[in-house]
Structure formats: structure tokens, C-alpha cells
Amino acid sequence: MAKRRAPNTRTTKSRAAKTLDRQLLEIATVAPQVIARRSYQIAASGGAATRKNQRELSRMSTEKLAAAWQSAGAMGWYWASLPWQLGAMGMNAWLPSTTAGKPGDPWTELLSAGVEPWRRTVVANNKRLKRRSG
């Protein structure tokens, strides 16, 4: 008796899903480097509250707040544009010859819009701290 094959469950990821994966992977690999550089900087000064360390900690707090606001803003803008995108998707169904892009998963795109400011901040911090420790 022949074995039954499982149905092919492999799916192709949308561009939005690939972008979100790339963003999260970049954050996951770069954020520990930033934490290590900042920790080393504080440890190298003997844990003293030097002016440089205070500036870095203050900058870190400010950047986190800015990234949170940018993330909320980006997700808000995406959410507000969602009805227009859904309308365009409907037009694509009726007029397949239009040049509108293939729609992705709206929730994945929303998450991607929210993650991007965090990714940008982490990557910029890593570059800045790398130059400083040179």
C-alpha cells in the first residue's frame, strides 16, 4: 500500500512579510551590539556617572521616545490610508489591467510600518557607536 503524501503547505511570502522579516532580523542582530557597546562604554569609565555617560543615557531615552512616536505615527498613517488601499484592491478586481501594485497583507504592512522607526534608530545607533569606539 502506497503512503499518502501530505499536501504541499509551502506558501510564498508577500513582499510585506519579507520586509517585516528583514526588519525584525536586523533589529535582533544589531540591538545586542548597541547594548554591548553602551555597556562597555559605561564599564570602561568604572561605572562612574561621567558627563559622557549621562549624555548617552539621556540620548538613549530620547531616541526610544522618538521611535515610539514615529512608530505610532507611521501605523496611524497606514491605518488611515487603509480604506483607500482596499478601494484600490477592489478596482484591481474589476480592472485587472491597471498598474496598481499587488496588495500585501494589510496587517503585515501595518506592523512593518510600525517596526521601521525602531529599526532605523537601532541601525543609526550602531553606526554612531561603532565610529566612536573606532
C-alpha positions as CSV (number, residue, x, y, z in Angstrom):
1,M,0.0,0.0,0.0
2,A,1.4,3.4,-1.0
3,K,1.9,6.1,1.5
4,R,-0.1,9.2,1.2
5,R,1.7,12.4,0.6
6,A,0.9,15.4,2.7
7,P,-0.5,18.3,0.7
8,N,2.0,21.0,-0.2
9,T,1.7,23.5,2.6
10,R,4.6,25.7,1.4
11,T,3.4,29.2,0.7
12,T,5.2,32.2,-0.9
13,K,5.6,35.1,1.4
14,S,4.4,38.5,0.3
15,R,6.8,41.4,-0.1
16,A,5.5,43.0,3.1
17,A,6.2,39.8,5.0
18,K,9.7,39.6,3.7
19,T,10.3,43.2,4.6
20,L,9.0,42.7,8.1
21,D,11.2,39.6,8.5
22,R,14.2,41.6,7.3
23,Q,13.4,44.4,9.7
24,L,13.0,42.2,12.7
25,L,16.1,40.2,11.9
26,E,18.1,43.4,11.6
27,I,16.9,44.6,14.9
28,A,17.6,41.2,16.5
29,T,21.2,41.2,15.3
30,V,22.1,44.9,15.7
31,A,20.4,45.7,19.1
32,P,22.6,43.4,21.1
33,Q,25.7,45.1,19.5
34,V,24.3,48.5,20.6
35,I,23.7,47.3,24.1
36,A,27.2,45.8,24.3
37,R,28.8,49.0,23.1
38,R,26.9,51.2,25.5
39,S,27.6,48.7,28.4
40,Y,31.3,48.7,27.6
41,Q,31.4,52.4,27.5
42,I,29.8,52.7,30.9
43,A,32.0,49.9,32.3
44,A,35.2,51.4,30.9
45,S,34.6,54.5,32.9
46,G,34.3,52.4,36.1
47,G,30.6,52.8,36.2
48,A,31.0,56.5,37.2
49,A,28.3,58.9,36.1
50,T,30.5,60.8,33.7
51,R,29.1,63.6,31.6
52,K,29.6,61.4,28.5
53,N,27.7,58.5,30.1
54,Q,24.9,60.8,31.2
55,R,24.6,62.3,27.7
56,E,24.4,58.8,26.2
57,L,21.8,57.6,28.7
58,S,19.7,60.7,28.0
59,R,20.1,60.3,24.3
60,M,19.0,56.7,24.6
61,S,15.8,57.7,26.4
62,T,15.0,60.4,24.0
63,E,15.6,58.1,21.0
64,K,13.3,55.5,22.4
65,L,10.5,58.0,22.9
66,A,11.1,59.4,19.4
67,A,11.0,55.9,17.9
68,A,7.8,55.2,19.8
69,W,6.1,58.3,18.5
70,Q,7.3,57.7,14.9
71,S,6.1,54.2,15.1
72,A,2.7,55.2,16.3
73,G,2.5,57.9,13.6
74,A,3.5,55.6,10.8
75,M,1.0,53.0,11.9
76,G,-1.7,55.7,12.2
77,W,-1.0,57.0,8.7
78,Y,-1.1,53.4,7.4
79,W,-4.4,52.8,9.2
80,A,-5.9,56.0,7.8
81,S,-4.8,55.0,4.3
82,L,-6.3,51.5,4.6
83,P,-9.7,52.4,3.1
84,W,-8.0,53.8,0.0
85,Q,-5.9,50.7,-0.4
86,L,-8.9,48.5,0.0
87,G,-10.6,50.6,-2.7
88,A,-7.7,50.2,-5.0
89,M,-7.8,46.4,-4.4
90,G,-11.4,46.4,-5.4
91,M,-10.5,48.4,-8.5
92,N,-7.9,45.8,-9.4
93,A,-10.6,43.1,-9.2
94,W,-12.7,45.0,-11.7
95,L,-10.0,46.4,-13.9
96,P,-7.1,43.9,-13.9
97,S,-5.2,45.9,-16.5
98,T,-4.5,48.7,-14.0
99,T,-0.9,49.3,-12.9
100,A,-1.7,49.3,-9.2
101,G,0.7,47.0,-7.3
102,K,-0.2,43.6,-5.9
103,P,-1.7,44.1,-2.4
104,G,0.1,42.6,0.5
105,D,-1.4,41.5,3.8
106,P,-2.6,44.8,5.4
107,W,-1.7,43.6,9.0
108,T,1.8,42.7,8.0
109,E,2.2,46.1,6.3
110,L,0.9,47.8,9.3
111,L,3.4,46.0,11.6
112,S,6.2,46.8,9.1
113,A,5.3,50.5,9.2
114,G,5.5,50.4,13.0
115,V,8.7,48.5,13.2
116,E,10.7,50.6,10.7
117,P,11.3,53.6,13.0
118,W,12.8,51.2,15.6
119,R,15.0,49.5,13.0
120,R,16.2,52.9,11.7
121,T,17.1,54.0,15.2
122,V,18.9,50.8,16.2
123,V,21.0,50.8,12.9
124,A,21.9,54.5,13.3
125,N,23.0,54.0,16.9
126,N,25.1,51.1,15.9
127,K,26.9,53.1,13.2
128,R,27.4,56.1,15.6
129,L,28.7,54.0,18.4
130,K,31.0,52.0,16.1
131,R,32.5,55.2,14.8
132,R,33.0,56.5,18.3
133,S,34.7,53.3,19.6
134,G,36.5,53.2,16.2
